[in-house]
Amino acid sequence: MSYSVSRVAGLAGVTVRTLHHYDEIGLLVPSDRTSAGYRIYTDADLERLQQIRFYRELGFGLDEIATLLDTADPREHFRRQHRLLTERIKKLAEMVTAIEFAMEAQKVGVNLTPEERFEVFGDFEPDDHADEARERWGDTDAYAESQRRTSRYSKADWQRFRTESDDWGRRLAAVMDAGQPATGSAAMDLAEEHRQQIGRWFYECSYELHTGLADMYVNDPRFTATYEKIKPGMARFLNEAIHANAVARS
């Protein structure tokens, strides 16, 4: 069987731009091309893409995935992914328990200690996505910088952040409602504003880091839900806008 790039994108739940990027960096090179130069994918290509998607869901960076796919036994991929997913399920179950504890404490008016409050996140700290976006928990000052800044924020500071974020979300939703493309100037300007907002409130956000975050917005349901609550389809729209903005400005 052979598949066009648009067909593969639809099957795998990724953008055509993502497949083009995978081809450009040698991670997933289509097995054939048409006489007009269009990419043609085979079942073997789809199998490799499936492995890439599994590893991306688990937080692996593209360079790391390329190394794994080119060196490890194919059967080892499934064994490793099974183990990592089992560990994630365990962590998520612990997180659900912690959230239920926090909800019950709030309902009865109990004030949680700082330790108890952040147990809600388990191993998923609110700022961990900065590390993940730097290609799976690499050395970074982003987490430390975010902790340093947010530790000084007052309730009024957080209210200002929420107001600013809500306004940004409404404006991005309006761009979508107007039928403007994610690669258009209005969407890219809001993507740039999003990047700068992160820089103002949490940590320095380079274009490389920003596109890493963008991929998590569509690959990690924890982040996808944040934007889908504002408007369905926003996570993928923002992902495309951030990537387009990074290409245009960096």
C-alpha positions in Angstrom: 0.0 0.0 0.0 1.1 3.6 -0.6 -0.2 6.7 1.0 0.0 10.5 0.3 1.4 12.9 2.9 -2.1 14.2 3.7 -3.5 10.7 4.1 -0.7 9.8 6.5 -1.2 13.0 8.5 -4.8 12.2 8.9 -4.2 8.6 9.9 -1.5 9.5 12.5 -3.1 12.7 13.9 -0.1 14.9 13.0 0.2 17.9 10.7 1.6 17.8 7.2 4.2 20.3 8.4 5.3 17.8 11.0 5.8 15.1 8.4 7.7 17.5 6.2 9.9 18.3 9.2 10.5 14.6 9.9 11.6 14.1 6.3 13.9 17.1 6.4 15.7 15.9 9.5 15.9 12.3 8.3 13.7 10.9 11.0 11.0 9.7 8.6 11.9 9.8 5.0 9.1 8.5 2.7 10.1 5.5 0.7 9.1 7.0 -2.6 8.0 10.1 -4.5 5.7 10.7 -7.5 7.0 11.9 -10.8 5.9 15.4 -9.6 8.0 15.0 -6.4 5.2 14.4 -3.9 6.0 12.2 -1.0 4.7 8.6 -1.0 4.6 6.6 2.2 4.5 2.8 2.6 3.3 0.5 5.3 6.9 0.3 6.6 6.9 4.1 6.8 3.7 4.0 8.8 5.1 1.5 11.2 8.1 3.8 11.8 5.8 6.7 12.3 3.8 4.7 14.8 7.0 4.2 16.8 7.8 7.9 16.6 4.4 8.8 17.9 4.7 6.4 20.8 8.0 7.8 21.8 6.8 11.4 21.4 3.9 10.7 23.6 6.4 9.4 26.2 8.3 12.7 26.0 11.4 11.6 24.0 13.2 14.2 21.8 13.5 13.7 18.1 17.2 13.2 18.1 16.8 10.5 20.8 14.0 8.8 18.9 16.1 8.7 15.7 18.9 7.0 17.6 16.6 4.5 19.2 14.9 3.6 16.0 18.1 3.2 14.1 19.9 1.0 16.7 17.4 -0.9 18.8 15.7 -4.2 18.0 12.1 -3.5 16.9 10.7 -5.8 19.6 12.6 -3.8 22.2 10.7 -0.7 21.3 7.4 -2.2 22.4 8.9 -3.6 25.6 10.4 -0.2 26.5 7.1 1.6 25.6 5.0 -0.8 27.6 7.2 -0.3 30.6 7.2 3.5 30.3 3.4 3.7 29.7 2.8 1.4 32.7 4.9 3.7 34.9 2.9 6.7 33.6 -0.4 5.1 34.3 0.8 4.5 37.9 1.8 8.2 38.2 -1.5 9.4 36.8 -3.4 7.2 39.2 -1.4 8.8 42.1 -2.2 12.2 40.7 -5.9 11.4 40.6 -5.8 10.4 44.3 -3.9 13.6 45.1 -6.4 15.8 43.2 -9.3 14.1 45.0 -7.6 14.8 48.3 -7.2 18.5 47.4 -10.8 18.7 46.3 -12.0 17.3 49.5 -9.8 19.6 51.5 -11.2 22.6 49.6 -14.7 21.5 50.1 -14.4 21.3 53.9 -12.3 24.4 54.2 -9.0 22.7 55.1 -5.8 24.7 54.3 -3.2 22.4 52.7 0.4 22.7 53.5 2.8 23.7 50.6 3.9 20.0 50.4 0.3 18.8 50.3 -0.7 21.4 47.7 2.0 20.3 45.2 1.4 16.7 45.8 -1.5 17.2 43.4 1.0 17.3 40.6 3.0 14.3 41.6 5.9 14.1 39.1 4.0 16.5 36.8 5.1 19.9 38.1 3.4 22.8 36.3 6.7 24.0 34.9 8.0 20.5 33.9 6.8 21.2 30.3 9.7 23.6 29.9 12.1 20.7 30.6 10.2 18.3 28.3 10.2 20.9 25.5 14.0 21.0 25.7 14.0 17.4 24.4 13.0 15.3 27.3 14.2 16.5 30.7 17.5 18.1 29.5 19.5 20.4 31.6 17.8 23.7 31.8 17.4 26.7 34.1 13.7 27.2 33.1 12.3 25.3 36.0 14.5 27.0 38.5 13.8 30.4 37.0 10.0 29.8 37.0 10.2 28.7 40.7 12.2 31.8 41.6 9.7 34.1 39.9 6.4 32.5 41.0 7.5 32.1 44.6 7.2 35.9 44.8 3.9 36.3 43.2 1.0 37.5 45.2 -2.7 36.6 44.7 -3.1 39.9 42.8 -0.2 38.9 40.5 -1.9 35.6 39.7 -5.2 37.4 39.1 -3.4 39.7 36.6 -1.9 36.7 34.9 -5.3 35.1 34.7 -6.9 38.2 33.3 -4.1 38.6 30.7 -4.3 34.9 29.7 -8.1 35.0 29.4 -7.9 38.1 27.2 -5.3 36.4 25.0 -7.5 33.3 24.7 -10.5 35.3 23.6 -8.6 37.1 20.9 -7.1 33.8 19.6 -10.6 32.3 19.5 -11.8 35.3 17.6 -9.1 34.8 15.0 -10.3 31.2 14.6 -14.0 32.2 14.4 -13.1 34.7 11.7 -11.7 31.8 9.6 -8.2 33.2 9.5 -5.4 30.6 9.0 -3.0 29.5 11.7 -0.2 30.6 9.4 -1.7 34.1 9.0 -0.3 37.2 10.5 -3.0 37.6 13.1 -2.5 34.1 14.5 1.3 34.3 14.4 1.2 37.7 16.2 -0.8 36.0 19.0 1.6 33.1 19.0 4.4 35.6 19.5 2.5 37.3 22.3 2.1 33.8 23.9 5.8 33.3 23.8 6.5 36.7 25.3 3.9 36.1 28.0 5.8 33.0 29.1 9.0 35.0 29.1 7.4 37.8 31.3 5.8 35.5 33.8 7.8 32.3 34.0 11.1 31.8 32.1 13.0 32.9 29.0 11.2 31.1 26.1 13.3 30.8 23.0 11.6 29.9 19.7 13.0 26.4 19.9 11.5 26.0 23.4 8.3 27.5 22.2 7.9 25.0 19.4 8.6 22.2 21.8 5.8 23.4 24.0 3.6 23.7 20.9 4.1 20.0 20.1 3.1 19.1 23.7 -0.1 21.1 23.3 -1.2 18.5 20.7 0.6 15.4 21.9 -0.1 15.6 25.7 -3.7 15.5 26.7 -2.9 17.4 29.9 -1.9 20.4 27.9 -4.4 19.9 25.1 -7.3 20.2 27.5 -6.2 23.7 28.6 -6.7 25.1 25.2 -9.7 22.9 24.2 -11.6 24.4 27.1 -11.2 27.8 25.5 -12.3 26.7 22.1 -12.3 23.2 20.5 -9.5 22.9 18.0 -7.4 25.6 19.6 -4.6 23.4 20.7 -3.8 22.3 17.1 -4.4 25.8 15.7 -2.0 27.3 18.3 0.5 24.5 17.5 0.6 25.5 13.8 0.7 29.2 14.6 3.6 28.8 16.9 5.6 26.8 14.4 4.8 29.3 11.6 5.8 32.2 13.9 9.1 30.5 14.8 10.0 30.0 11.2 9.1 33.6 10.3 10.9 35.3 13.2 13.8 33.1 14.1 
